[in-house]
Amino acid sequence: MLVGFTVGGVGDITARLIAQKLSEPLGQHVVVENRGGASGAIATERVATSTADGYTLLLMTAAETVIPALRTRLPYKLERDLAPVSLVAIAPFVLVIPQSVPARTVKELIALARSQPGKLSYGSVGAGSTPHLAGELLKSMAGVRIVHVPYKGGGESVIATASGQVDIGFHSATAALPLVEAGKLRALGVTSAKRASFLPSIPTIAESGLPGFDRSSWNGVLAPAGVPRNIIARLNAAIGKVVNTVEMRESFRREGLEPQTNTPEQFAAFIQGELEKNSKLIKSIGLKAE
């Protein structure tokens, strides 16, 4: 199972959690291999060009559905060269602000941004990242001007928010909650369409002033195109069995992940929707690959 990012990230953690449990229903050891670089494109290409026998899989993240909107020349095409197996988890972000920002709700934050166009800022882990696109979606839907400040990684970004270098942050629950509990950050909402089961007291941004807002990271498993349907079905059933155990669901939630599986057809439709949504947003903000 290839992961397009380095050890320790959400995608890597997800892959390792399910890989260690897949050996029983599949009767095979599942080894996780990290092939980081190019926002996941290196691992995606490796799987897309692998033998279609079901022995090589990709743990894909939301980032891979952003790349096609930024790079017109890729050595693969997601819809053509990969076979969706199952969604595995949704990873909502938490919209947080430092205590110095005088807002208690998303509505108050939007009102503050409207009263001070271009004065507020938000941080992200880089152009084209899910937190960046979450910020741009908020700007677009709320009709506000907020300055984007990219950082080199999640650690730098969350520290910048907690210290007040930026006024808004979209961070993972595992990164944000310790700082919220310490009183350094204030949580205003989660970015998913539904409240997170592990954060039931925090409302969604959609219910807090921006109906329809939905921008989360996610993880899913794909195989090379051409893998026989019966093998895809077997992999799908095995993943569903593993992810939906009480033990695995609790493990996921501790990592800020909402377990969610579906059929190969549903996952294919989900990916297509993500590609279209990302293309539309990236085109509207004029984002180009660096």
N, C-alpha and C positions, 0 to 999 in steps of 0.2 A: 504494500500500500504506500504509494508515493505521496509526499506532502511537499508543496511548493514553497515552504517557509522553514525557518530555522527551528531548532529544538526549543521548546518552552512556550511557543506561541499557542493561541487558542486552537488553530488547526492541528498542530502537532499533538497537543494534549487530547483533543477529540479522537484523533487517529489511534493513539496509544491506548486510550480507554476501551475503544471498541475492538481493536486488534487482539488484545489479550483474551477477549471473551469469544471471538469468532472461531477460534480453533475447534471448539467443541461441536457446534452445529455443522461446520464445514469439514471437519476431519482433517484439517490442514493447519500448520503453523502459519500465522500471518505476521510478517515482518514489516515494520515501518521504516521507510527510507526517506530521509530529508534531502530534497534537491532544491535548495533555495535560489532565488534570483528572478529578476524580471517580473516581479509581482505575481509569481506562481506560474508564469508561462513556460519555464524550463521543464518543470515537472509535468505540466499539461501536455506539452509536445511529446515528452517521453512516453506517456501513457497512450496518447493518440496514435503513435507509430508502433506500439507494441503488438505482439501476436494476440489475436482476438480469441483467447482460450479461457479467459476468466481468471487467470493467475496473476494478472497485473491490474491493480486498481488505483484510482486517484481519489484522495480526500480533497475535494475542491472547496474553496471558500468563496465568499461573495466577491472578493477582489478579482477573481478570474473572469467575472462577467462585466467588469469595468474595462479590462484591457482591450477588447474588440472595438470599443468606442473611441479609444485613444490611439490605437495602432492599426492602420489599415492593412499593413502587410504582416500577417502572422503565418507561420508555417503550418497552421492547422485551422480548422473551423469547428467551433464547439458543437454546433448542430449536426455537422456532417461526420466528424471524426470520433465523437465520444458517445457512449450509450449510458444515459442516466440509469442508476440503480435505485437509489433512495435518498431523500433528504434525511439528515441525521439530527440536526439541532439548529435552533435559531438563537442568535446571540445578541440580545438587545443592548443598546448603550443607554447610559444614564446622562441626562442633561443636568449638569451641575454648574454652580456659580460660586465664587468666593464670597465670604461673608460681607465683604466691602461693597458688593453690588446690592443696591436697595430694591430687591424684588423677592417676593415670596411665592409667586406663581408664574407659570408660563405667560399668562395674560399680562401680568405686571411687567415681565421682562420685555415682551413685545412692545408694550406702551412706552417703556423706557427707551428702547431702541428707536422707536418712531420719533420720540421727542429730541433725540440726539443723533441724527443721521451720521453714520460713519465714525462715531466716537467709540462705540463698543467693539470688542474684538473677540474672536474665538480661535482656539487652537486645534490642531489636528496632527496626525502622524504623517502628513504629506499630501500633496495634490493628488486627487483621484481616490484617496482612501475613503472608507465608509464614513468615518467621522467628518471628513471634509464635505462629502456629498450630503450628509445629514445637515450640516450647517448651511449649505447652499439651498437645500430644500426648505429649511426653515425661513431663510431670507426671502425665497421666492414666494412661498405661501403666505407669509406675513407681510410682505411688501416693505421690508426694512433693509437698511444698509449696515452691514456689520463686516468688519475687516477680518480676513482670513490670515492666520499666522501659522505656517507649517513648521513642525519640529521633526527631528530625526527619528524619534521613537515615542512609544506610549509613555515611558517613564518621564521623559522631558516634558511632554505635553501635559500630563496630569500635575506635575510639579509646578509648571507655569500657571495652571489654573488655580491651584491651591495658594500660590504666593501672590496672586493678583496681577501677574504679568499680562494675562488675558482675562477677559470678563466672563467667558462662557467656555465650557468644555463638554465634549461628548466622549465619555469614557466607559470602559467595561465596568461591570458591577464589582468585579474583584479588585480593580484599581481604585474605584471611586468610593466604595462604601467605608473602608477604614478611615478615609479622610472626612467623610460625612459624619461618622460616629465620633471622630475626634473634634468635630466642630469647625474644621477648616473649610469645608465645602457645604453647600446647601443643595440638596437634590430637588429638582423641580418636576422632572418627568422622565419616563422611559420612552425610547424611540420606536418600540414595536407597536403593532396594531392593537394588541391586547396587553393587559397588565402582566408583568412577569410573575410567575407563581412564587419565585423566591424573593420578590419585592412587592407584595400585595398592597402595601400602604402607599406606594408611589404611583400616581396616576400616569396615564399615557399622555404624550404631547397632544395626541388626537382629541382626547377628552378634555384637555386643558386650554383649548383655544384655537387649535388648528385641526379641524375635522379632516380625516383622510391621511394625516401624516403617518408614514410608515417607512422607516429606514433602519434596518438592522443588518448585522452580519449574519452569516449562516454557514453551515458545513453540510456537505453531502458526498455521496460516493458515486463514482462513475467508472465505467470500463471502456476499453477500446470499442469503437463501432464494429459491428460484425460478430460480437459474442452471441452465440445462440440464445434464443429466447428462454429456453429451459434453464440455462445457466444463470441468466439475469434474474429469472424468477427465484431460483434457489438462493442466490446472493441476497436478493431483496428480502426473502423470508428470514434468512439468517440474521440480517441486520435488524429487521423488525423485532425478532425474538430477543436479541441481545440488548438493544436500546431500550426496550419497553419493560425490562425487569425493574423491580423496585430498587435494587442495588445500583444499577446503572443510572436510573433517573436521578437518584440522590447524588451520585458522583457528578453528573452533569450539572445539576443545580448548584453544587458547591463551587463549580467553575464559572458560574454565571451563564449557563446554557439552558435553554428550554428544549427538552427532548421532543423531536417531531419527525416521524417517518411517514412515508407515503408510497404510492405505487410508482413504478418506472414511468408510466404515462403522466401521472400527476407531477412528478419531478421534472419531466421534460417540459411540461407547460409552465412550471414555475421558473425554470431557467430561461425560457423564451421571454417570459414576462420581465424578468430581471434585466435581460439584455436590452429589451425595448425601453424600459424605464430609465436605465443608465444612459443609453444613447440619447434619449430626449433631454435629460437633465444636463448632461455634459455639453450637448450642442447649444442649449439655452444659455449656459454660462460662458461658452467660448473656451473651454478648457482644451489645451493641446498637450500632447506628450512632450516631455522635456528631452 
